[in-house]
């Protein structure tokens, strides 16, 4: 890897490492797992950096890698089975409520995966990574207004899909 590319990758690491790790922790990864997943992102970035066509879109490219690693992490995570000893041990939330919340989250995740690419990308950056509208606009090279409109339309599509999910239960 050329020294110029090495410096560019190091700058990406310095700029995004904390936000990426925080995003993984927000998904439920432990601090150590969050660090491991962040390291996996940058290892993939290092291996694929030579294929980056447009250096001006390096942040968007990096967050594409983050989305892929996040998807793999979520696929690997399994909901623990509910046993008789689990009743009300976590602040009074009963296992049935936990299961329904888990089922609802799974339905939302599934609905998001069915969104068209542009909608899905903005939703994942906003709600998966916790980015502000301005950060999303910067990463995707679009206006803040476009981010807002895209999120509005994506939420409408999700409401339609989840409304169908509710009636089919």
N, C-alpha and C positions, 0 to 999 in steps of 0.2 A: 504494500500500500504506500502510495506516495506520501511524503511528509505533509503536503498541503491537505490531503484527504484525512490524514491522521489527526491533524490539528482541528479540522472541521468536525470530525467525529467526537473528539474530546470536548469541543465547545458544545455540541449537542448533549453530550453526557452531563456536563456541568449545568446546562440550562434546564434540562428536563428530568434529571434523576429523581429529585425530591417529589415532583408532581406525579411521576409514574409510580413510584413506590407508594405514595399516599393513595393513589387510585386502587392499587391492588389491596391495600389494607382496608379500604372502604368496601371492598367486595368480600371481606371476611378473612383475608389471608393474615396470618400472624405476622409480627414484625420481621421475623426471620424468613418466612415464606415470601413476604413482600419484597424483601431484598433479593431473594433467589429469583423471583419472577422478573424483577427489574434487571438483574444480571443476565437472565436469559434473553430479554429484549435487546440488550446492548451486545450480547454475543451474536445474535442474529443480525443485528445492524452492522457489526464489524464484518461478518462473513459476506453480507450482501451489499456493502457500501460501494463496491466497484460497479454495481449494476444501477446505481442511482443516476438517473438521466439528467435531472434538473436540480442542481444544488440549492436553488431558491425554494424548493419544495421539500427540503430535507426534514423539516418538522412534521409535515403532513405524512411523509413517508415513514418516519419513525413511529408516529401514532397509528399507522396502519399495522406495523409490527406489534405494537401494544395491543391493539384490538384482537389480533390473532392469538397472542399469548393469553390474553384474558379469556377468549372463547375456550381455549384448551383447558385453562384452569377451571372454568365453570363446568365443563364437561366432566372433568375428573372428580369434582366435588360431588359427593352424594349426600342426600338427606339421610341422617341417622334414623334408624327405625325407632318408633316410639314404644317404649316398654312400660310395664306397670310401675316401675320405680321412678319414672320421669314426671309423674303428676305433681304439678305446682311447685317444683323445686326452683324455678327461675323467676321469683318475684310474683307468683300468683297466676301466671299464664298457663292455662291448661293445655294438655297435648292436642286436643281437638282444634283449639284456636291456632296453635303452632302449625299443625298440619294444613289447615285452611289457608293460613298466611303463606306457607311454603307453596301450596298449590297455586295460589294467586300469583306469587312471584314467578313461578315457572310459566304460567300462562302469559304473563307480560313479556318475559324473556322470549318465549316462542313467537309472540306477536311482533316483537321488535325484529327478530330474524327474518320475518316475512315482509318487512318494509322494503321498498325500493332502495337501492344503494345510497343515494343522496340523503334521503330521509333517515335511513338507518345510521349513517355515519354521523350526522348532526345529533341524533338522539343519543348515540353511544358516547360522543364527546361530552354532551351536556350532563346526562344522567349517570353514565358509567364512569366517566373520568372526572365529573364535577367541574368542568370548565365553564367559565363565564362566557357570555355571548361574544365579547370582544376577543377573547382568546380563541374561540372557535372561528370567528371571522378571520383572524390573523393566520391560523393554521390552514384554513381551507381557501384562503385568498378570496373571500367574499365579503360583502358589506354586513354590518351588524343587523341592518334591517332585513336582509335576506336570511340571516340566521333565524331571526324572530319569526319570519313568515314560514320558513321551512319547519321550524319546531311546531308552530301552530298547526300546520297541515298534517305533520306527522302525528301529533296528538289526536287530531280528528280521526285519522285512519286507525290509530290504536283503539280509540273509543269504539269505533265501528267493529273492529275485530274482537275486542273484549266483550262488547255487547252480545255478539254472536256466541262467544264462549259461555257467557252467563246463561243464555237461553238454552244452550245445548247440554247443560250440566244435569 
